[in-house]
Amino acid sequence: MRKATEDVVRPEIVRISNVSKRFVMRKDNSLKERLVTMGRMGRRHREDFWALKDLDISIEAGTTVGLIGHNGSGKSTLLKIIGGIIDPTSGAVERRGRIAALLELGAGFHPDLTGRENVYLNASILGLSRATTEERFQDILDFASIGDFIDTQVKFYSSGMYVRLAFAVAVHTDPDLLLVDEVLAVGDEAFQRKCLDKIRAFQKEGRTIILVTHALGQVTELCSRAILLNKGQVEYDGDPRKAVSAFRDILEDRRLSDVAAVQAHSSKPSIPSGQVLGATVHSVDLQVRDGVHPGDDLQIDIRLEHPEGLTEWVCAIQIDNAMGQVVYGTTTKRLGIELPVLSGELDVQFILRDVPFGAGKYFVNVSLMDMEGIHLHDLPQACSFDVPDYPLAVGTVHARPEFSFSA
Amino acid sequence: MTVTTSYSNTLESTRASLAHIFQQREMLALLVRRDIKARYKDSALGLVWALIRPLTQLMIYYIVIGKFLGAERGIPDFAIYVFTGLTAYGLFQEIVGGGTASIVGNSGLIKKIYLPREVFPLASVGSALFNFCIQLGILLIATIVVGSVPWSLDLFYFIPSVIILVVFGTAFGLLLGAANVYLRDIQYLVEVGLLLMLWASPIVYSWEMVRGIVGHGLLLTIYTDNPITLAVLGFQRAFWTAGHDTVAYPEFLLVRMCIAIVVGVIMLFAFQRVFAKLQGNFAQQL
């Protein structure tokens, strides 16, 4: 757990020392219930949940920090504690400068007021004086590009206009520290790009940004440091790429244990019409843990079963990336293969030659179908493989880049 | 550049809270304007509604209590008398009621943005004062219409009365606003309490009537030293000139009012501390 290497000594903008946060979950909510269960009895109706445990984090000015972790790992709680929205149960948070928290766009908007009135109100909530707001009003208006609607009550706005105006106000408040929680996921693509451009401009101006996001691509792209939280504790702190891959491992572990839990629950697989028992994937001549490199031949071994005997059937595979997008798929029907009667257990194998996958995690889904394409049994995410980071490029497709120019 | 740390000293932390709130005064003004604007937006009569309620109240009390039940005997200019009391009480009622609802009502902001949370009850004080000023204007016009313009030294009773109402109102607004986050029963309790307080102060009847029934004992002292009673009496002293020579006021009214102000300021200080303690958990309780 080391910090990213620093070439310059930067001043700290946030220091979190020994911070813990406990949430108390109560099961008695009415006055009557609470009176009845007061004192010793009351403790039985409470349950403590530690959202954060003994965190020590220091954030230097001018860095962009990504907070990642699965749902419930405490990222948003940490962000709220940094923003002063909730107080820690123990420990201290010190911060410097003006903070703008983009936890929810347009949180301060009042539906009955016009856009103009809301801009002034929201800007002042975010700490801007009236004179400064007036000065920047035109910029805000241009950025939001909502035109004449500015003098309409915001309850008549489309949700896109609402968000654009709110984001425009927030980024024009000149924060020293910008806290962003998932808000970049809203709006159309053009607007998202505008937001990302604005964030890059912020970075250039040397402002500090703390970003909570599930889009891991954004983390490796934007952040200079990533903090991986797991169950309220720092699991990894440092290089965003390594943090992201450590996070993928945690996610995979959780997925596997979830799958095991589901299987334990439904102990009786009542599928008389055949079943995909399992699958493994690895590069030919390599082990599973070695990963898959561009140019490798990918080998997928699948075990199928049918109790009575299936005459006409198709085996299909599909490869998804971590975002759930389909990146590859094929079937035995497409390959024009005549298959024997499936009776009892049978092992089959796909070999994909010279795979050009880009860096990231990929999942293999396996299906057993009949000739009409009706799925008899699916095994989603039957197995997975990792393609290691390629420093020269990002994306789902691998290609070796070259560059030249002539004067 | 500010560095936030926790203060161990109580006085020090109160000073810090005040400084924070002072920094946000511009926003406070905008919040007050938002409250006022938003309340009457899209209504044809707009601000007139701020007057219709007290005027209706006045009519009911004047006709039912004054005429039917005969309370106006011994109280000259009964309409002015009632409206004076209602104006004073209305201020307190609106500050406490608005303050109690303010934190829960602004939950959207509190959960998402850090602000000194005191600004929300304080914004209720601001919008209550705005309505109060309108009502006070009506009261002054009414005194001119009936020909008893309150132009005497007694007008100065107005100042301590308003201070009492604002100080106590703010203190309770802060406390109840914070408590309401944890227990929503508070807001209903406050409604009932405010109704009770309306009748526990000499607004539609006179202080003399109470004295006539409970005598000069401890009970009268308790009744009189209720800060609302003191403020209402102060208002009547200031604006209800018809009663100057005929109606008795408690002894040392001004001294009692000053003591009430001191007590109120101490309560305000204490309740602000309670508020500061509780506000740390607002965001997760809402």
Interface residues (C-beta under 8 A of the other chain):
Chain A: F23 L31 K80 G83 G84 I85 I86 D87 A92 V93 E94 R95 R96 G97 I99 A101 L103 E104 A107 G108 H110 D112 L113 E117 Y120 L121 S124 I125 L126 S129 R130 Q153
Chain B: M1 T2 V3 T4 T5 S6 E26 M27 L30 L31 R34 K37 A38 K41 D42 G108 L109 I110 K111 K112 I113 Y114 L115 L183 D185 G280 N281 A283 Q284
